[in-house]
């Protein structure tokens, strides 16, 4: 692990010498009026309910009919989300897996819980529609996807895109007190549970939409990964202007406040330890991956702190370059040039 005592000493010294104030970021760019943008009402298809209600006595016919309703989503759901293999009339193993799932009391209990938590999704339709208005404002050629809901058996699929379909895994948004998040074979860590709440649905949806529009790079320097994450979060700034920063990045408010108070210290940590240009992905994930905290920093420092720094770099760049549009930002590939032009000095 890349932790040294001198790093801890450096933090203590800087804390003694520097006082940083906490303030809420001002929105420097005006939020555009999108009321004139034509977006049809978002209809949410309940694939989860349709699947659970299938007649298992005539499963081949029932699945064939379900496939007609969800030709793009259903094959991907069974093969990549549920790991049942490719959907075909000859895949007998898949039919047995589906039959066993639909006979499971756990699955029916999960569906009952989903129905109780989400008896009405009209609020979700409205929020998605408004997000799509902003998306169409900045990307006029964007085609609004079909929206379906599903469950993954608590397998951590919150939102997915499949061609022209946006899938929402409602079982991953049942609230942090839903007991079965801690009772699955690989229990979810405590620090993640606050993100399993309904208010995270819409930001998670637009995160996967952004990834579909701009597939993320799988390698590069830590700076590349930080700026890439920062661009995604700025995308949410623009598309979801009313969403709280804490929800967009997945921090608690306490963690977010700590980052704001210590922004200069965080940046100096990256600079003094020559971290921006490391390429070891295992080391990079210490800073742009989920975790309860960030090794080498004070215990209050949340995991994924590198993404937060990347976000502040991108915000500073866009504040200083009002003529740069969101599509132009998203197409930028040179993280070093963006950092230079941002003149980021917290």
Buried (B, 14 or more C-beta within 10 A) or exposed (E): EEEEEEBEEBBEEBEEEEEBEEEEEEEEEEEEEBEEBEBEEBEBBBBBBBBBEBEEEEBEEBBEEBBEEBEBBBBBBBBEBBEBEEBEEEBEEBBEBBBEBBEEEEBEEBBEBBBEBBEEBEEBBEBBBBBBBBBBBBBEEEEBBBBBBBBBBBBBBBBBBBEEBBBBBBBBBBEEEBEBBEEEEEEBEEBBBBBBBBEBBBBBBBBBBBBBBBEEEEEBBBBBBBBBBBBBBBBBBBBBBEBEBBBBBBBEEEBBBBBBBBBBBBBBBBEEBEBBEBEEBEEBBBBBBBBEBBEBBBEBBBBBBBBBBBBBBBBBBBBEBEEBEBEEBBEBEEBEEBBEBBEBEB
